């Protein structure tokens, strides 16, 4: 969907398809019919934006075959769908039974990560609507924090230089590194320290609003920090994390969210941290907590849990407040629908489409109010 900012600039609102498991091209086209087109119809939108996730094998296949890229573009057009942004963080198997730390591999010290991202750039360059000013690709914030020795740092720095050079044939495409709890770049402060030497014409930040909240960062301060460092926000992932004031009182409800597929980094306002929710519960970290569990934007969690939607809303207010918006790519990324507690997860494709449409409607209405 497109929303017009008061500046006249188009804001591209999409939902991220990493919520779906398909990893080959026939499966991706099938899920367009199962989910994306129904979501568009529920919203009454002429065109729906997708934050498309392509696993590495599918990206490589498309990058090697211009005809395949044209076919995918035609499949999107036929269903009233458009793509201005790709999610290049998960490399493959993102909806496997257990993901956890595997999502951070291969990292930016490797040739595989560089090739995957440049494959995505080639694909996106052909998928972009003709009138789109730019395209964006989100990627992981270099690596998980351990190991990170001088040799890893130097290898990553070389690959970022090669990435910027490799993007030269695709002048409309930018790549955003996505700060995430537990990674080398976890906060905007670390982003300004570690990314200020990159080519900011082509590289910048993907600001995930759940991650921002889990770092207990204030949106206005974080955005000002990035602006002062000259690091652009090339993409915003509109997401919300779990929050709990008293984890002891909420322990029974919290345990329903300690599931085996994804890593749920937990951060206390006073500083203590755990790399997963079950570890935080066992350690008895002092509250309040924010937990890296992306929850639906438009539905409150079961009491006494809440979500970080106030941080999301504050961030969007700041992003839209200037005469020109800070960023025009906004991708709703709730990939955890299938691991929500029993009774809160969708019963089938129709209910998942309902949930995604509800999140997009919530975000659309908020952006229209702020624009």
Secondary structure, 3 states (H helix, E strand, C coil): CEEECCCCCEEEEEEEHHHCCCCCHHHHHHHHHHHHHHHHHHHCCCCEEEEEECCHHHHHHHHCCHHHHHHHHHHHHHCCEEEEEEECCCCCCCCCCCCHHHHHCCCCCCHHHHHHHHHHHHHHHHHCCCCCCCEEEEEECCCECCCCCHHHHHHHHHHHHHHHHHCCCCCCEEEEEECCCCECCCCHHHHHHHHCCCCCCCEEEEEEHHHHHHCCCCHHHHHHHHHHHCCCEEEEEECCCEEECCCCCCHHHHHHHCCCCCCCCEEECCCCEECCHHHHHHHCCCCCEEECCCCCCCCCCCCCCEECHHHHHHHHHHHHHCCCCCCCEEEECCCCHHHCCCCCCCCCHHHHHHHHHHHHHHHHHHHHHHC
